[in-house]
C-alpha cells in the first residue's frame, strides 16, 4: 500500500468545531442492509436495529489529562497524561512539552507548587514516564487538568461533559470514543425498546489511535498498545447475536482484540488493516476520520475501497467531520 491510498482532501470548513445539540441530531449516512446510501440522523438509529442485534459501546471516560504547568525558570510546560502506569495514580505515560528541554528528574510547578516530576523516556521514544508528586494524584488531575481536545478543535468547551459519552464510567482515556458522543439516554432506551441489546466494553483511548501515519507504506506504521477489557459474557452475547453493531472504532478494536487474543483483558497492539479476518463486528457506527490515519485503514478493511465513495458523498453533502462531527453506519463487506 501507499500512503496516498488512505488520503483524501478534507475541506477545513467541514471540520466540526463544536458539538451539535441535541447529541442525537447529528447526521447519519447509512449504507446497511443493501439499501444503498441514505441520509438520516443518529436519532433514527432505533428504526435501523432489530431484535437479535447486540450493540457494543466503549464506556471509558476521558480524563482532564492536559496539565498546564511551569518550569522552575518560569517557562511554560505542558504534560498530557496518556495512561496510568501505577495503581495509586502516581506514575503515568505522558507527552511533555518542551520535550527536548525537559530533563529527567526536573520538577514542574502549578502556581508555585511542585506537582510533576519528569521521568525517563518510554520505549516508544516519544513519550515519558512522569510522576505526580501530590498526596492525592487523581484528585489533583481533576482539579487542575483540562480536557484534551484534539488540536484541530480551536477554543474550549463550556461544558466538559460534551466530550464524554452519557454512559461513561471509569476516567482513564486521553481522548473520547467519539462515535458514542451522539447517544442520549432517550436514544439508548429507544434502541432497547426496538429489541436490541446494549453491552459495554472498555478500551483506554490513547492519542496514537488518531495519530497520522508518516511511513510511506502505511502497513509499516507501528501502532501503540492500549488496554482493553471485554467481559466473557459480552463476547458470548456477540457470538449468539444475529448482528453485532459496534459503536466506534475503539469498541470495534476491543471486541476484535479479545477474540483474536483469546483473552478478556490485557494490552492490544492489534493493527486492523485490509486483509484482516474479521471475527466479531458486523456493522459499525463511526465518525468520519482524518486522512492518513490507522482508523481509515480499519474502515477500508471493513468496507473495502467503497469508503472513498462514502466519504465523497459526505463531503458533497457537507457532513461535519472528525470528533464533533456527524457519523455513518456501515455494514462489513462479506466477500474477500
N, C-alpha and C positions, 0 to 999 in steps of 0.2 A: 504493500500500500504506500501511497504518498500522502503527505500532509494535506495536499490540495483535495484529497478525497473526502475530508471531513471539514472543509472550509466552505463558507458561503458569505455573501455580503449582507451584513446586518445593519440596516439604517439606524443611525444613532437615535433618531426620533421615536423609534419603536421600543427602545429600552425603557421599561416602566420604572418610574422614579418613586411612585407612591403606591401603596396597596389600595385596591379598589374596595368600595363599600357598597352593599354588604359583601362579605367574603365570597359567597357563592354566586355573585352576579358576574364573576369573571367569565369570559367567553370560553367555549369548549369546542374545539374542532374534533369531530369524531370520524373514525374510519374503522368501524366494527361491524361484525355480522354480515359482511359482504354488501353493506348498504352504500358503499362509496363515501365520499366526503360530505359531511353535513356540518352546519354551523348552529350550535346550541349554546347553552350556558351550563356552568357546573351545577347550578341549581336544578337542572334537568336530569341529573345523574340517576335519580331513583326510577326514572322511566326507562332506563337502559339496563338495569340489573334485573335479575330474576331469581326465583328460588333455586338453591343449589350453588349460588355464587358465594365465594369467600373473598371478602375484601380485606386486604392486609395493609395496615398503616405502621409507620415508624413513629413511635411515641417519644422519641428523645426530645429533650428540651434544650434550648440554646442558653449557654452561659453568657452573662455580660462580660465577655472574655477580653475586651480591649482595655488595657490599663495605660493611661496617660501619666507618665512619671517624669522624674528629673534625675539627672546625674548630680553628683556632689558639686560639680563645677557650675551647676545651674542650667546646663544644656538639656534640651528635651530628649526624652527617650520613650519608647513605646514597647510594651510587651503584649503579644497576642497569644493567649493561652489556647493550646490546641487539644491537649489530652492530659488527664490526670495520671500521674505516674506513681503515686503512693496513696494508700487508703485514707490517710489523715488530711489529704488535700494540700500538703506542703510542696511536693515535687510535681512539676508539670513539664511536658514538652511544649515549647513555645517558639514563636518567631519574635525576634527582637530587632529594634532599630535604635541607633545605627549599628548594624551587625558587625561592621569592620572595626569600629572604635571600642565597643564594649569588651572588656576583658573578663576572663574567668575570675570570680571572686568579687567583682565590683558590686556595690550595693546601690540600688536605685531608691529614690525617695518619693513620697507623696506628701506634699506640704510639710517638708522637713522631717518626716518620719521614715526611717528606713524600712522598706516593706518587701523588696525583692532582691535576692542575690543571684547573680548570673553564674551559671554552672558551665560544664563543658558542652561542646557541640555534640549532637547525636550522630549516629551512624549515617543518617541521611545527609548530613553535612550542611543543610540549610536551616536547621532548627537547633535549639539549645535546650538543655535541661535547666530549669530555673527553680529556685526555692522561695516560697513565700514565707517570710520570717514573722509575720503577725501571729499572735497567740491563737486566733481563730481564722485560719486561711480562707475557708469557704465564705464566712461572713464578710471578710474584707473584700473579696471579689464582688459579692452582691452590693456592697456599699459604694465602691469606687469604680467598678467596671462599667463600660459602655457596650451597647450591642455591637457585635462585629459585622456590621452591614458590609456587603461586597463593595469593592472600590468603585464600581460603575454607578453606584447609587450616591447621588450628591445630597448633602443635608442629613438630617437626623429624623427620628421618629418622635411624634408627640406621645404615642402610646407604645411602649416596648412590647406589649402583648401582641401587637400586629406582626411581630416577627417570631411568634410562637404559634404552634397549632393549638386548637382548642382542646385536644386530647393529650397534650404533652405531659410528661411525668418527671423523670429524673434529669436535672440540669447537668449536661455533660458535653454538649456539642459546640463546635466553633461556627456552625452555620445551620440554618434551618433546613429541614426536609421540605422544600418549598411547595411541592405539589399538595401537601397537606394543609397549606395555609388557606386553601379555598373552602375548607369544610366548616360548617356551623353545626352546633348541636342539633338544630332542627333538620338539617340535611341528613345527618347521621341517622336520626330516627326514621326519616322517610325511607332511607335505603334499607333499614332493617324491616320496616313495615312492608316493603316490597318483596321480602323473603330472603334477602342477602344476609350473610353473617359477617360481622366485623371482628377481626383478630389483630393483635398487636405484636410487633417485634421491636427490637432496639438495634439501631446501628449508630454509633457515635460518628457524627459527620465531621470530617476534617476538611481543611481548605484544599487539600490535594484533590479532592473529588471534583472541584470546579477549576482546577489549575489548567491553563492552556498547555498543550503538548508542544514541545520545542524540537523534538527529534525529526529528522527528515522522513523517516518511516515511523508512523505513529505506533506501530506494533512494538517498537523498541523502547517506548516510554516505560519508565519504572514508576509503578503506582505504589503509594504508601499504604501500609496496612491500617485497618480500622477495626475497632472492637464491635462484635455483634452478639446478640443473644436471641435465639428463637426457641421458645418452649416446644418440647417434643409434641405436645398436644396440638400446637399450631401447625406444625409440619404434617401431622396426621390429618388434621382438618383439610389442609390443602390437597392431600392425596385423595381424600374422599369427595372433594368438591367437583361439581360439574365444570366450574370455571374459577380460576384464581385471578383476581384483579389486584395488582399491586399499586399502591398509591405512591408513586415516585420511584426514582432510580435507587434510592437508599433502601427502601423496603424490598425492592427487587434484589439488590445485592445481598441483603441479609438472608433472604429465602434461598437464593441460589447458592450462597456460600455454605449455609447449613447443610443443604442437600449434597453439595459437591464434596464437602469435607467430612460429612457423616458425623457431625457433632453439633450440639445445641448452642455452643458459645465458644468464643475464642477470638483470635485475630485473623482477619482475612486480607489477603493480597490478590483476591480473585479479580482478574482483568478481563472483563467480558468484551470480546471483540468478534467481528464476523467469523463464522465457523464454529462459535461456541455451541455446545449441545445443551439446549435449554431443558431444565428438569422440572420446574415448578410453575412459573408465571405464564399465564395465557394472554392476559390483557394488562395494559399499563396505562395509568393516568399520570401524565408527566408534563411539566412546563417545557417551554422552548429554551434550548440551551445555547451557550456561547459557541462560536466557531472554534475548531481545532481543540476540542476537549475530549477526554475519555468518555464523557457522557454521550457524545454523539456516536462514538464507536459502539457503545451499548445499544443505542437506538438503531443503528444500521444492522447490528447483529439481530435485533428483534424484528424489524420490518423490512430489512434489505434496503436497496438503493431508493426505494419509494419514499424514504424520509425527505429526499430533496423535493419531491412533488408536494409533500405535506407542508414543508417549510415555505416553499414558494407560494403556495396558496395562502398560508398565514400572513406572509409579508404582503401579498397583494391585497388581502382583506384587512390589513393594518391591525393585526393582533398585537397585543402587548407582550414583549419578550422578557425572559430571564426571571429573577427571583420573585418580583412583584407582578409578574405578567400573567397572561392567560395560559390555557392548558390544552392538551389534546388527549384523546382516549383512543388507543390503538390496539389492534389485535396482532399477535405474533404470527408471522408467516409460517406456514406449516411445511412448505417444501424446502428442501436443502438448496 
